[in-house]
Amino acid sequence: MRYLILSDIHANWEALDAVLAHARGNYDQVLCCGDLVGYGADPNPVVEWVRVNAAGIVRGNHDKACAGLEDLEWFNAVARISAEWTLKTLSAENAAYLRRLRKGPLVFNGFDLVHGSPLDEDEYLVTLNDVVQLRPYLESHLIFFGHTHLQGGFLVHRNGIRKIEKTRIRFDDKTIELEPDPIYLINPGSVGQPRDGDPRAAYAIYTPEERLVCYHRVTYEVAKAQTKILDAGLPDMLAERLATGN
């Protein structure tokens, strides 16, 4: 069994379409760590595809906000404008689907899916210290998470914690073999809005039988996604940042 691990699609159909074309034939099931919507201009096509194809999914903070389940006062101005636009744009069926998404962790065939962290779906795991605080509460040996838009993750061993670095700019993929003893927190990166300095769409493939996680990056039609954002009247910054991955 091979799993296509997606996170933070953020209503970017061009990025999702490119990921699916790139991964075609290399996975059996799709799993998602949340944030299907927000920021991008194609919430309905993205949600409709996920509704049909995802075998397992947890909600993200933007899914909650864009389905009317989150107080928008905690969002910055740009995110709030996007959430309000998305809430008005979503079909009734797609909004209802977002409202039904469950809170992580989701235990799936021996590993966990979360959006932020296993303890708090809205928590950001960015630094080693973030994971130090979390370490005493980790139960699963493999956790896929998103939220930060930073591909990579963390290896938690009895001798310490170290970062797992993302795919390098010059390369399209990076494979790691999971050792039996450590705990792994794996972030596949953001499909629709990377923030790690690489504008390419990010995803991962997990093969349990071989204990392999392969990180991938793929180029997509950024200009087309940008035009849709601008034509929708969404803030210019949401289009501009797609070109830089920041």
N, C-alpha and C positions, 0 to 999 in steps of 0.2 A: 504494500500500500504506500502510495506517495501522496503527500499533502501539499497543496498550493496554499501558502500562508500569506494572506493579504491584510493590510491595515491602512487606515487613514486615506481612503480613496477620495473623499471630499468632493464628490459630485464632478469629478474630472473624467469624463467618458473617454477622451482621447488617450489618457494615460492608462486607464483600465483596459481599453481595447488593445493597446500595444503590449501590455503585460500578458494578456490572454493569448495573443498571437505568438509571443515569444515563448510562452510556457506550454503551448499546445503539444499534446502527446507525452508530456513529462509528469503528469499528475493524475490521480484518480479521484480525489475529493478536494473541495475548496473549503477553507476555514478562514474566518475573518475576525480581527481584533477590534473592530468598531470604527466609528466615524465614517459612515458611508456618505454623509452629506455635510453641507457647510462649505463656504468659500467658493466652490465651483458652480457652474451654470447648468449642470445636467443632473439634478437630483433624481428625477423620475426614471430616466434610463438606467442609472446606476442601481437604484433600489430595486427596480424590476428585475434586473439581471441577478442580483444577489438573492432575491426572494426565490428564484427558480433554482439557483445553482449552489448556494452555500449549504454544506452539511452541518456546519456549526458556526455560531456567531455570538459575540457579546456586544452590548451597546457601548457607544462612545459618548462623550459629553456633548458633542455637536448633534448626535442622533437624538439625545434627550431634549436639547434646546430647540431643535428644528421640528420636534413633534409636540412642542408645547408643554414639556414636562420639567423644564429647567427655568429658573428665574434669570432673565437675560441681563440683569444689572451686574452680574459678575463677569460678563463678557466685555472686551474692549469695544470701542465704537465700530471698528471695521467688522469684527465678528458678529456684533449685534445686528448691524445692517444686513449682513449675509443671512443670519438666522431668520430674521423677520421676512426677508424676501423668499427664503426657502419654504418657510411655513405657509406662505401664501401660494407658492408655486406647486408644492407637492399635491398629487392626487389624494383623494380621501383614502384609497386603498393603501397607498404607500405610506401615508402618515400613520395609518393604523398599524401597519407592519412595524414601523419604528417604535411606536408606543409599546408594542408587545415584546420588543427585544429584551432579553434578560440581562441582568447585571452579572458581571463576572465575579469570581472565577467560574468557568465552565470546564468541568472535567471531561476530557474527550479521549477515549482509548489510551489512558495511562499518562496523559499530559494535560496541562491546563492552558486555557485561553483567558486572558484578561485584557482590559484596555489600558489602565494606568499601572496599577500594582495589584498583587493578590489581596492586599488589605484595604485599598481605597481605589475605586475605579477612576477617580480624578487625579490621583497622585502621579507626579512626573518622576521617572527614574532616569536621571541624567548623569549623576556623579557617583563615584565609588561610595561616598558617604551616604547617599540616598539608599544604597543597597546594604550598607553596614547597619543602618537603622532597621531595615526590613529582615535581615538575616535570621534572627531568632524565631521568626514566625513562618519561615518557608517550609512547606511540607512536600510539595511536588519537586521532583528532580528535573523537570523540564517545564518551563513556563514561557509561552509566547505572549508578548505584550506590544503595545503601540504607544500612541498618545504624544510621544516626543518628536515624531517625524525624523528620528535619527536611527539609521540602520546600524546594527551591531548588537550590543548587549553586554552581559556580564557572566563570568564564570565564578561561582562561589565554591571554594574548597576549604577544607579544614585548616589549611595553611594561609588562607587569605582570599582576597577578592581581586580579580583583574578584569579589565575591560576587553571586550571582543570588538575589534575594529571593523568598520564597514568595508565594502568593496572599494578598492582604490579607483581613482578617477580614470586611470589608463586601462582599467580592466572591466570586463563585463560581469564577472562572477568571482566568488570566493567560497570555498568549501571547507567546513570544519567537521572533524570527527568527534562525536560526543564520547567522552570517557565515562566509565561506569560510576565513579564515585562522586564527582562534583555535581552541584546544582547549576543548571543553565537557565538564564533569563535571556531569551532571544527576541530581538526586535527586527522584524523583516524590513523595516523602513516604511516610508509613506509611498503609496502608489501615486496619489494625486497632488501632493504638495511637499516634496522633500525639503528639509531644512538643515541638511548636513553639508551644504556647499556643492552638492552634485544635483543638477536639475533633472537627471534621468529618473524615471519611475523605478521604484524599488519593490522587491518582493523576495520570498524565500520558498524553497522546496525542502520539505522534511521527509526523509526516508527512514522509518524506524528500524526496519530489518538490517540496514547497513549502518545505523546510528550516524547518519549524515545530515547536516544542514547546509544547503547551498544558497548563499545570498546572490541575488541577481540585480543588475541595473539594465534598463532598456530606454533608448530614446523614443520620443513620441512627438506628435504634432503640437508642440507648445503654442505656436502662433495661432492655430485653430482654437485651442482651448482659451487663449487670451482674448481672441475676438468675441467668443461667446460670452465671456465674463463682461466685457465692455459693452456689448450690445444689450445685455440684460440690465445695464445701469448699475452694476455692482462697483464697489470702489476700485479705482485704478490699481492700487497697491496689490490687490489680489491677482491681477493679471501680470503685473511687473515681476513679482517675486517668483513666478514659475520659471522665468528665464535664468534665474541665478541659483535656485535651490537654497534660498535663505529666508 
